[in-house]
C-alpha cells in the first residue's frame, strides 16, 4: 500500500499532494520498537505500508491488567496518535511495533495544512476522530464493569475497520473475559443488528 492510496487522501489537489509527498518521511522500524508512551505528545502521524502496531494500556491503569486497545495495520489509522498530533494533547495509551514496519511519518504541520485546505480530508478525519475517540473513551470507562456487550462493541469499533479478522479466543484474551462470554455477547450484538458474525471475522453494521 502506498501513501496516496489511503482513502483520506483520494480527493487532494495537486498542490496538496505535493505538500504531502515532500513532507512525508519514509521509515523502517524493527519489532518491539516503542513509538510513544502514554503521556507523550505526538508530532507526526503514522501511515503504515506494512506491519502491525499494538496500542495498549499498562498494568494498574484503570485497575486492569495490560490490555490491547487495538492493532494498527496497513490502511487503518491510529486515533490516539492522530488525536494527539492534531490537538497537542498527551497520548492516553502506549504504542509498540509487533512486527517490523514500513510506513511514513507525516508531520503535524502538514496534517494541519490539509485540515485547513482540503474539505474532503478535514471531513473524513474529523468524523473519524470524533467517532473513534468517543468509542475509545467509552471502552476505557467500561473496562472491568458488567456491560460486556457495550465493552465488546466499543472495542470492535475502536479498531477502525468495517471488517475485523479475529477469533473469539483472541478477543477474550485481549479484554480479559472467557471465550464463552465473548461468543455469547457477540451473538446478542448480532441479534440487535449491530454486527454480523462470519467464520474468522466480524463485520460492523452501519447501524452503529
PyMOL commands that set and color helices and strands:
alter all, ss='L'
color gray80, all
select helices_A, chain A and resi 3-5+7-9+14-23+61-63+79-87+108-117+119-142+148-158+168-175+179-191
alter helices_A, ss='H'
color red, helices_A
select strands_A, chain A and resi 25-29+34-36+44-50+53-57+67-72+94-97+101-107+163-165+195-198+201-204
alter strands_A, ss='S'
color yellow, strands_A
deselect
rebuild
show_as cartoon
